[in-house]
Structures are given as C-alpha cells and as structure tokens.
Amino acid sequence: MKRVVWPALVLATTAACATPVAGNPVAADVTNPKADAEVVRWMNNFCGVANYLSASGSYTLDSPPADPAEAKQALSTSLGRVVDVLNVAVHDLDELTPAPVVAADTAVEVILEPLSKARDKFTLAKSTVDEAPEMTLEIFAAVNQHLTEAVTMMSDGVEQVSLVSLPDDFREAAGQAENCNK
C-alpha cells in the first residue's frame, strides 16, 4: 500500500504547484538559430577569400607572342598576377587567425600552408623569368618545374580542405554571412 500512496502523493503535490498559463503554444524556430555575430563575421571573411580565389582563378593565359622578348614579358606579367592574387589570399587568410574557435584555425592553417608554398614557387618562377637575359630551353624547363610544383601544392591544399570541416556553429553562420551566399 505504501508503494501506491507515495507516487500518488508526489504526483498530487507537483500538480498542485503548477500554474496555468494563458495563450497558445508557439514552436520556436530551431531550424536556423541566430549565429554568434563574431562567427558570422569570421565566416563572411573566410568565404570572401574563397570567392576572391575563385574569381581570380578564372584568368586565362593568351597565346604567347611570337617575339621572344615579348613572350618573356608576357610570362612575367602573368606570373606576377598569380603572385599578387596569392599574396592577397595568404594575407587575408592569415588575418583570420586567431578564429573565435580553435577548430576554425585548423581549417585556415590547412589552406594557408599550401597556398603560401605555392605562392613562393610562383614567385621563384617569376624571378627565374625576370633574371634570365632571354628565354632559353633551360630557363623554360626551370620555370616549368617551379610551376608544376606550385600547382601540385595548390592541389594538395584543395584535397586537405575536403578533409577538414568547420564546427557546426560556423556552418550555420555561413547561411547568415553575405559572402557565403554568393
């Protein structure tokens, strides 16, 4: 009998403490909660760098001029553009650290390291062209080797990015960041 009376007494006591509330229940919006403003700002900047790299990557090289001196200058100019783009991207990525959460710093480092190395190889290719009195087969082979290494480093970076994921609150913030929705 004590076993039945005790739960009934607890239930009656807690029911007596309840206070009725007027109005209709409204479901909270849990599908898209407001993200922390600092995380949204960080994601906006992160996506801005990605957008910049994507837009800059659409640059195509024209056919080289027939004149060797003009071809050398055109190659130097093209390499200079790539170096400038990578300088901006590396600088802007570097500015993203420290992130609001350490896990986001890891995502930046995974991208920043290969981009920095690729930029250095593109810079080396440009200086090889600029310092050469003329474009010989040996100079062209050296430049081609630097370019191959630079592209390989950039590809490695892209592969690494797919292995790293941002924390959930950063992915949610992407929906509220203007640069992530372009």
Phi, psi and chi 1 to 4 in degrees:
 res  aa     phi    psi   chi1   chi2   chi3   chi4
   1 MET       -  -38.8  174.2   96.8  172.8      -
   2 LYS   -60.3  -33.9  -75.3 -175.1  176.2  178.9
   3 ARG   -65.5  -34.2  -71.1 -175.7 -166.7  175.4
   4 VAL   -81.5  -39.1  175.1      -      -      -
   5 VAL   -68.5  -42.5  173.1      -      -      -
   6 TRP   -61.9  -52.1  179.6 -112.5      -      -
   7 PRO   -62.9  -34.7  -21.1   29.1      -      -
   8 ALA   -66.7  -38.1      -      -      -      -
   9 LEU   -66.7  -43.1 -177.6   61.0      -      -
  10 VAL   -63.0  -44.4  170.7      -      -      -
  11 LEU   -63.2  -43.0 -175.9   58.8      -      -
  12 ALA   -66.0  -39.1      -      -      -      -
  13 THR   -67.0  -46.8  -53.1      -      -      -
  14 THR   -69.3  -31.8   56.4      -      -      -
  15 ALA   -67.7  -33.9      -      -      -      -
  16 ALA   -70.0  -24.8      -      -      -      -
  17 CYS   -80.5  -15.7  -66.1      -      -      -
  18 ALA   -70.8  142.2      -      -      -      -
  19 THR  -117.0  127.7  -52.5      -      -      -
  20 PRO   -68.4  146.1   15.6  -20.2      -      -
  21 VAL  -120.4  133.2  177.3      -      -      -
  22 ALA   -82.2  153.9      -      -      -      -
  23 GLY   111.4  177.1      -      -      -      -
  24 ASN  -106.9  143.1  -63.9  -38.7      -      -
  25 PRO   -68.9  141.7   21.9  -28.6      -      -
  26 VAL  -125.3  130.3  177.3      -      -      -
  27 ALA   -73.9  137.0      -      -      -      -
  28 ALA   -77.3  148.6      -      -      -      -
  29 ASP   -80.1   99.9 -179.2   14.9      -      -
  30 VAL  -102.2   -2.3  -66.1      -      -      -
  31 THR   -76.9  -30.5   57.5      -      -      -
  32 ASN  -143.7   70.7 -168.3   11.7      -      -
  33 PRO   -66.9  153.5   24.5  -30.4      -      -
  34 LYS   -65.7  125.5  -86.4  -71.3 -165.9 -159.5
  35 ALA   -82.3  158.5      -      -      -      -
  36 ASP   -58.1  133.9  177.7   80.4      -      -
  37 ALA   -58.9  -37.2      -      -      -      -
  38 GLU   -67.6  -37.4 -178.6   60.9   18.4      -
  39 VAL   -69.3  -39.9  174.4      -      -      -
  40 VAL   -63.0  -44.0  172.1      -      -      -
  41 ARG   -60.3  -44.4 -177.1 -163.4   64.5   75.6
  42 TRP   -62.8  -46.1 -171.0   92.9      -      -
  43 MET   -63.8  -37.8  -81.1  -55.5  -60.7      -
  44 ASN   -60.6  -44.0 -167.1   55.1      -      -
  45 ASN   -68.2  -41.0  -68.2  -20.4      -      -
  46 PHE   -60.3  -48.2 -176.7   80.1      -      -
  47 CYS   -67.5  -30.6  -69.3      -      -      -
  48 GLY   -61.7  -40.4      -      -      -      -
  49 VAL   -65.1  -44.1  173.1      -      -      -
  50 ALA   -61.7  -42.9      -      -      -      -
  51 ASN   -62.9  -41.7  -67.5  -16.9      -      -
  52 TYR   -61.1  -46.3  174.6   73.4      -      -
  53 LEU   -63.9  -40.6  -76.6  170.9      -      -
  54 SER   -64.0  -45.5  -66.5      -      -      -
  55 ALA   -65.2  -38.7      -      -      -      -
  56 SER   -73.0  -27.5  -59.5      -      -      -
  57 GLY   -72.4  -10.3      -      -      -      -
  58 SER   -82.8   -0.1   64.1      -      -      -
  59 TYR   -69.4  132.9  173.2   75.6      -      -
  60 THR  -118.0  148.3   56.9      -      -      -
  61 LEU   -84.5  138.2  -64.9  172.9      -      -
  62 ASP   -81.0  169.7  -64.4  -31.5      -      -
  63 SER   -63.7  138.0  -62.6      -      -      -
  64 PRO   -67.3  145.1   20.4  -26.6      -      -
  65 PRO   -62.1  154.9  -17.7   27.7      -      -
  66 ALA   -71.2  -32.8      -      -      -      -
  67 ASP   -71.1  125.2  177.7   52.7      -      -
  68 PRO   -58.1  -38.4  -22.6   30.8      -      -
  69 ALA   -67.3  -39.8      -      -      -      -
  70 GLU   -69.4  -36.4  -71.2  178.4   18.6      -
  71 ALA   -64.9  -41.2      -      -      -      -
  72 LYS   -61.6  -45.3  178.6 -177.7  175.8 -142.3
  73 GLN   -64.7  -41.8 -177.7   57.5   45.8      -
  74 ALA   -63.1  -42.0      -      -      -      -
  75 LEU   -64.5  -42.5 -179.6   56.7      -      -
  76 SER   -61.7  -42.6  175.7      -      -      -
  77 THR   -64.7  -44.2  -60.1      -      -      -
  78 SER   -63.1  -44.4  -65.3      -      -      -
  79 LEU   -64.4  -36.4  -70.6  169.9      -      -
  80 GLY   -61.6  -38.8      -      -      -      -
  81 ARG   -63.8  -43.8  -74.6 -173.6 -166.1  129.4
  82 VAL   -62.7  -44.4  172.6      -      -      -
  83 VAL   -61.7  -42.6  169.7      -      -      -
  84 ASP   -61.5  -44.1  -71.1  -13.8      -      -
  85 VAL   -61.2  -46.8  164.7      -      -      -
  86 LEU   -67.8  -34.3  -70.0  174.4      -      -
  87 ASN   -59.9  -44.7  -81.9  -24.1      -      -
  88 VAL   -64.5  -46.5  169.5      -      -      -
  89 ALA   -63.3  -44.2      -      -      -      -
  90 VAL   -63.6  -43.6  165.5      -      -      -
  91 HIS   -60.6  -48.8  171.6  -91.1      -      -
  92 ASP   -66.1  -37.7  -70.5   -4.8      -      -
  93 LEU   -65.2  -41.1  -77.4  168.8      -      -
  94 ASP   -61.7  -33.5 -163.7   41.7      -      -
  95 GLU   -69.2  -17.3  -68.9  -69.0  -49.0      -
  96 LEU   -77.6   -8.7  -70.4  173.5      -      -
  97 THR  -107.6  142.9   57.3      -      -      -
  98 PRO   -76.0  140.7   27.6  -31.1      -      -
  99 ALA   -81.2  165.0      -      -      -      -
 100 PRO   -59.9  -22.7  -22.1   30.3      -      -
 101 VAL  -135.6  136.0  175.0      -      -      -
 102 VAL   -57.1  -35.4  174.8      -      -      -
 103 ALA   -59.8  -30.9      -      -      -      -
 104 ALA   -72.4  -31.4      -      -      -      -
 105 ASP   -59.8  -37.4  -75.7  -21.2      -      -
 106 THR   -61.9  -42.3  -58.1      -      -      -
 107 ALA   -61.5  -40.9      -      -      -      -
 108 VAL   -66.2  -45.3  170.3      -      -      -
 109 GLU   -61.4  -38.3  -70.4  167.8   13.2      -
 110 VAL   -63.0  -33.1  163.4      -      -      -
 111 ILE   -85.7  -41.8  -60.0  167.0      -      -
 112 LEU   -64.4  -42.7 -172.6   57.9      -      -
 113 GLU   -60.9  -53.3 -177.4  179.9   -9.4      -
 114 PRO   -67.8  -33.3   15.3  -22.3      -      -
 115 LEU   -64.8  -39.4  -81.7 -177.3      -      -
 116 SER   -63.9  -43.9  -64.4      -      -      -
 117 LYS   -66.0  -40.6  -71.5  179.2  178.9  179.0
 118 ALA   -64.0  -43.0      -      -      -      -
 119 ARG   -58.7  -42.5  177.5 -153.5   47.8 -156.9
 120 ASP   -62.9  -37.8  -65.7  -14.5      -      -
 121 LYS   -69.6  -39.6  -76.5  -66.1 -178.8  178.6
 122 PHE   -64.6  -38.5  -80.8  113.5      -      -
 123 THR   -63.2  -42.5  -59.9      -      -      -
 124 LEU   -63.5  -41.2 -173.7   56.9      -      -
 125 ALA   -62.3  -43.3      -      -      -      -
 126 LYS   -64.2  -44.7 -178.9  177.7  179.3  -11.5
 127 SER   -66.7  -31.9   65.4      -      -      -
 128 THR   -63.5  -42.6  -58.9      -      -      -
 129 VAL   -66.1  -47.9  168.5      -      -      -
 130 ASP   -64.4  -34.7  -68.2  -14.5      -      -
 131 GLU   -84.0  -13.7  -67.2  168.9    5.0      -
 132 ALA   -78.0  133.5      -      -      -      -
 133 PRO   -63.6  -33.5    4.8   -5.6      -      -
 134 GLU  -154.5  162.1   61.5 -177.5   30.2      -
 135 MET   -82.9  104.6  -72.0  -61.7  -69.2      -
 136 THR   -99.6  172.0   63.1      -      -      -
 137 LEU   -62.5  -35.3  -73.8  176.9      -      -
 138 GLU   -66.8  -42.7  -67.0   80.2   19.4      -
 139 ILE   -64.6  -45.9  -63.2  -63.5      -      -
 140 PHE   -60.0  -40.4 -176.7   76.3      -      -
 141 ALA   -64.7  -41.4      -      -      -      -
 142 ALA   -65.1  -44.1      -      -      -      -
 143 VAL   -62.8  -44.3  168.8      -      -      -
 144 ASN   -60.8  -38.8 -168.9   43.7      -      -
 145 GLN   -63.4  -44.3  179.6   64.2   35.6      -
 146 HIS   -62.5  -41.2  -62.7  -45.9      -      -
 147 LEU   -66.5  -41.1  -66.1  177.2      -      -
 148 THR   -60.7  -44.9  -59.8      -      -      -
 149 GLU   -64.7  -39.8  -68.4  169.8    0.0      -
 150 ALA   -63.7  -45.1      -      -      -      -
 151 VAL   -66.7  -38.4  170.1      -      -      -
 152 THR   -61.6  -43.0  -60.6      -      -      -
 153 MET   -63.7  -40.7  -70.5  171.4 -173.1      -
 154 MET   -66.2  -40.0  -70.2 -179.1   75.1      -
 155 SER   -64.1  -40.3  -65.2      -      -      -
 156 ASP   -61.1  -40.3  -70.6  -14.7      -      -
 157 GLY   -62.8  -42.3      -      -      -      -
 158 VAL   -63.6  -41.4  169.3      -      -      -
 159 GLU   -62.7  -40.7  -74.2  178.3   26.4      -
 160 GLN   -65.0  -36.5  -68.4  -61.2  -40.8      -
 161 VAL   -59.5  -38.2  169.1      -      -      -
 162 SER   -69.1  -17.9   65.0      -      -      -
 163 LEU   -88.3  -17.6  -60.4  176.2      -      -
 164 VAL  -104.7  136.9  173.2      -      -      -
 165 SER  -123.2  147.3   63.7      -      -      -
 166 LEU   -79.3  155.9  -69.5  168.7      -      -
 167 PRO   -58.9  156.2  -21.8   31.4      -      -
 168 ASP   -54.0  -41.8  -71.0  -17.4      -      -
 169 ASP   -67.0  -25.3   53.1  -23.1      -      -
 170 PHE   -74.5  -40.5  -79.5   68.8      -      -
 171 ARG   -65.0  -38.4  -75.0 -176.6  -66.7 -147.2
 172 GLU   -65.7  -37.7  -68.7  167.3    7.3      -
 173 ALA   -67.3  -26.6      -      -      -      -
 174 ALA   -58.9  -32.9      -      -      -      -
 175 GLY   -66.5  -19.8      -      -      -      -
 176 GLN  -105.3   -3.4  -61.7  169.4   29.3      -
 177 ALA   -94.5  125.0      -      -      -      -
 178 GLU   -55.9  -46.6 -179.4 -178.6  -25.8      -
 179 ASN   -67.5  -19.6  -74.9  -29.6      -      -
 180 CYS   -84.7  -10.0  -62.6      -      -      -
 181 ASN  -112.8   28.3  -63.7  -55.1      -      -
 182 LYS   -99.2      -  -70.5 -175.0  177.7 -176.6
